[in-house]
């Protein structure tokens, strides 16, 4: 009996020695979280928002040119600028923290499918407040997608919608207001990061539910599970419904951008996991290095390697799809479901294995029924 008590006390002592209590009552390890937070803020998050702000400035300029002279040339330039900004958006959507969360930024920038009825009602009445929740599905990149590709059946008629149609001025005003609002919202979020939030973010190094690492880890996993896995693939492929819903793909009206955006979203996830700087190939402290520091092994293999291998497998599956994911669903939805299955395999690695290793709790409930 005495021997058992001694062993038990020894086990408890070892557990205490392997963890430290921080000032907020949580437990943590000796990994340099501040170095990771600094890499996230200075080399990934802020540069990505700066790039998006620049892309939206280009989009605004292209919009102004189109409004002044609506023709095929200016329409094509506007569409190209929209796609470039939309691609960059994929690298910031996961950062739904602080000012982005407070301003409902994510939902005002990329709620899809867009609501055509709401858009047309707004155009007809000329009275709308983009800031209200009811307009989340009538603004942002998906609404611009409709205004540039879906407002009429072909380019000639689309140009007529901005030149000779009875409501061409209202159409033009709505398109212009949409893009100006996207630029304004992004400026608010970027300025908060650069002027206020950055220092608070990198100095919040504890292991508590409200600390920077814990909050952003949850945002990252939520984006992977909801924004990438469910929204881009699961929902349109019919995983959560009786039948496929091919009109719910991202960038539905432009037809050939949905696969491009999906690949960018996946790359954004993998780059962030590995701590890759937004504007270079340099890797800093990250989820990957954190797991390596903890020597996290799953099923006999390094967890960070398992995660990267699985994300690479997802990429291979996406690359096999049609450029138009809506058409892919119509012609061979099985391949969309294969992508979803590969994405799902990484959910356990991220949402269970990774966060358990880092002693972080999930702060959201997946509402997809899986």
DABELVEN-V166941 format. One record per backbone hydrogen bond with DSSP energy under -0.5 kcal/mol. NH is the residue of the N-H (numbers start at 1). CO is the residue of the C=O. E is the energy in kcal/mol with one decimal. If there is no record, write none. Layout:
<<NH/CO/E> <NH/CO/E>>
This chain:
<<5/1/-2.2> <6/2/-2.5> <7/3/-2.2> <8/4/-2.3> <9/5/-2.6> <10/6/-2.2> <11/7/-2.4> <12/8/-2.3> <13/9/-2.5> <14/10/-2.2> <15/11/-2.1> <16/12/-2.3> <17/13/-2.4> <18/14/-1.5> <19/16/-1.1> <20/28/-1.7> <22/26/-1.9> <25/22/-1.9> <28/20/-1.7> <33/31/-1.8> <36/32/-1.5> <37/33/-3.0> <38/34/-2.6> <39/35/-2.1> <40/36/-2.7> <41/37/-2.8> <42/38/-2.9> <43/39/-1.9> <44/39/-0.7> <44/40/-1.0> <45/40/-3.6> <46/41/-2.2> <48/44/-1.9> <49/45/-2.3> <50/46/-2.5> <51/47/-2.3> <52/48/-2.4> <53/49/-2.6> <54/50/-2.1> <55/51/-2.6> <56/52/-2.6> <57/53/-1.7> <58/54/-2.0> <59/55/-2.4> <60/56/-2.6> <61/57/-2.1> <62/58/-2.5> <63/59/-2.4> <64/60/-2.4> <65/61/-2.0> <66/62/-2.2> <67/63/-2.8> <68/64/-2.1> <69/65/-2.5> <71/69/-0.9> <75/71/-2.3> <76/72/-2.5> <77/73/-2.0> <78/74/-2.0> <79/75/-2.5> <80/76/-2.2> <81/77/-2.1> <82/78/-2.2> <83/79/-2.2> <84/80/-2.2> <85/81/-2.2> <86/82/-2.3> <87/83/-2.5> <88/84/-1.8> <89/85/-2.2> <90/86/-1.0> <90/87/-0.6> <91/88/-2.0> <92/89/-2.0> <93/89/-1.7> <95/92/-1.9> <96/94/-1.6> <97/95/-1.7> <100/97/-1.5> <102/98/-2.7> <103/99/-2.2> <104/101/-1.0> <105/100/-2.3> <108/104/-1.6> <109/105/-1.3> <109/106/-0.5> <110/106/-2.1> <112/110/-0.7> <115/137/-4.0> <116/114/-0.9> <119/115/-2.2> <120/116/-2.8> <121/117/-2.3> <122/118/-2.4> <123/119/-2.4> <124/120/-2.6> <125/121/-2.6> <126/122/-2.3> <128/126/-0.5> <130/128/-0.5> <132/129/-1.5> <135/132/-1.7> <136/133/-2.1> <138/135/-2.1> <139/136/-0.7> <141/109/-2.4> <143/139/-0.9> <144/140/-2.1> <145/141/-2.4> <146/142/-1.8> <147/143/-2.3> <148/144/-2.1> <149/145/-2.0> <150/145/-0.6> <150/146/-1.8> <151/146/-1.4> <158/154/-2.5> <159/155/-2.6> <160/156/-1.8> <161/157/-1.6> <162/158/-0.5> <162/159/-1.2> <163/160/-1.3> <164/160/-1.3> <165/160/-2.7> <168/165/-1.8> <171/167/-2.4> <172/168/-2.5> <173/169/-2.4> <174/170/-2.2> <175/171/-2.4> <176/172/-2.4> <177/173/-2.7> <178/174/-2.4> <179/175/-1.8> <180/176/-2.3> <181/177/-2.3> <182/178/-1.9> <183/179/-2.1> <184/180/-2.3> <185/181/-2.6> <186/182/-1.9> <187/183/-2.1> <188/184/-1.9> <189/185/-2.1> <190/186/-2.8> <191/187/-2.6> <192/188/-1.7> <193/189/-1.9> <194/190/-2.5> <195/191/-2.6> <196/192/-2.0> <197/192/-3.2> <198/193/-1.6> <200/196/-0.8> <201/197/-2.9> <202/198/-2.3> <203/199/-1.4> <204/200/-0.6> <204/201/-1.0> <205/203/-1.5> <208/206/-0.8> <211/208/-1.4> <212/204/-0.8> <213/204/-0.7> <215/211/-2.5> <216/212/-2.7> <217/213/-2.2> <218/214/-1.8> <219/215/-2.1> <220/216/-2.7> <221/217/-2.4> <222/218/-2.6> <223/219/-2.6> <224/220/-2.4> <225/221/-2.8> <226/222/-3.3> <227/222/-0.8> <228/223/-2.6> <229/224/-2.6> <230/225/-1.2> <231/226/-3.3> <232/227/-0.5> <232/228/-0.5> <233/229/-0.7> <234/229/-2.7> <235/230/-3.6> <237/233/-2.2> <238/234/-0.5> <238/235/-1.3> <239/234/-2.6> <240/234/-0.5> <241/238/-1.0> <245/236/-2.0> <248/245/-2.1> <249/246/-0.9> <252/249/-0.7> <255/251/-0.7> <255/252/-0.5> <256/254/-2.0> <259/323/-1.6> <261/257/-2.5> <262/258/-1.9> <263/259/-2.4> <264/260/-2.0> <265/261/-2.6> <266/262/-2.2> <267/263/-2.3> <268/264/-2.6> <269/265/-1.9> <270/266/-2.4> <271/267/-2.9> <272/268/-2.1> <273/269/-2.4> <274/270/-2.0> <275/271/-0.6> <275/272/-1.0> <276/271/-2.6> <277/282/-3.1> <278/43/-3.3> <280/277/-0.9> <284/275/-2.4> <287/272/-0.5> <288/273/-2.4> <290/286/-2.3> <291/287/-2.7> <292/288/-2.1> <293/289/-2.4> <294/290/-2.0> <295/292/-0.8> <296/291/-2.3> <297/295/-0.5> <298/301/-3.3> <301/298/-1.9> <303/296/-2.6> <306/302/-2.2> <307/303/-2.5> <308/304/-2.1> <309/305/-2.7> <310/306/-2.2> <311/307/-2.4> <312/308/-2.2> <313/309/-1.8> <314/310/-2.0> <315/311/-2.2> <316/312/-2.1> <317/313/-1.8> <318/314/-2.5> <319/315/-2.5> <320/316/-0.6> <320/317/-0.7> <321/318/-2.2> <325/323/-0.8> <328/324/-2.2> <329/325/-2.0> <330/326/-1.6> <331/327/-2.3> <332/328/-3.1> <333/329/-0.6> <335/332/-1.2> <336/332/-0.6> <337/333/-2.1> <338/334/-1.7> <339/335/-1.7> <340/336/-2.2> <341/337/-2.3> <342/338/-2.1> <343/339/-2.6> <344/340/-2.6> <345/341/-1.5> <346/342/-0.8> <346/343/-0.8> <347/343/-0.7> <347/344/-0.8> <348/344/-0.9> <349/345/-0.8> <350/346/-2.3> <351/347/-3.5> <352/348/-1.6> <353/348/-2.1> <354/349/-2.1> <355/350/-1.2> <356/352/-1.8> <357/353/-1.9> <358/354/-1.8> <359/356/-0.9> <360/355/-2.9> <366/364/-0.5>>
